[in-house]
Amino acid sequence: MIERKNLLFVISAPSGTGKTTVSGKILKEIDGLIPSVSHTTRPRREGEIDGKDYYFISGEEFKRKIDANEFVEWNEYNGNYYGSSFENIEKAEKLGKDLLFIIEVNGAGNIRKRHNNGIYIFILPPSINILRERLVHRGAESGEAIERRIKIAGKEIQHYTEYDYVIINNEIDETAKQVFSIISAARCRKNNLIMNSEESAK
């Protein structure tokens, strides 16, 4: 029997670039792909659902999970903690699904160290000024908080060379199409096939 490896798709981007919106479109369009729901200590925003957007937990609970080695990656970002659990990967493997991570650059680097079946995609804003405009338009934070995010974004963008693919998000639908194409192509790579000894001998 010929099978395909379960893959990990990792999308990173500065806050406000559109990675969450793009990922939502991709998850609706691609069969066999499920999201890795992260744990976080940040406050829940309006409209977010616990267990769907994030698992919202206390700082004490997050630290307990760190001590128990439950995270494949975790990081502090803008004063809050974020982490992806091993349980997400195990769940995807049991279901025979590919897994989509939406995480920042340090988390992506930690996954890269532990897994060799990942495909890494970085989404860039057209410019820092446009990114600032998008964050202001979102209206979720103060001007001071936005400038902190802009400063962090400048550092994150420097890591784009560590990724397999880089997309400039000028328009959400077009960016989603490009991510769709990357995932479809990655699934067809010959080194992602698993052939048993009987099939290999033919």
Secondary structure by P-SEA (a helix, b strand, c coil): cccccbbbbbbbbcccccaaaaaaaaaacccccccbbbbbccccccccccccccccccaaaaaaaaaaccccbbbbcccccccccaaaaaaaaaacbbbbbbccaaaaaaaaaccccbbbbbbbcccaaaaaaaaaaaccccaaaaaaaaaaaaaaaaaccccccccccccaaaaaaaaaaaaaaaaacccccccccccccc
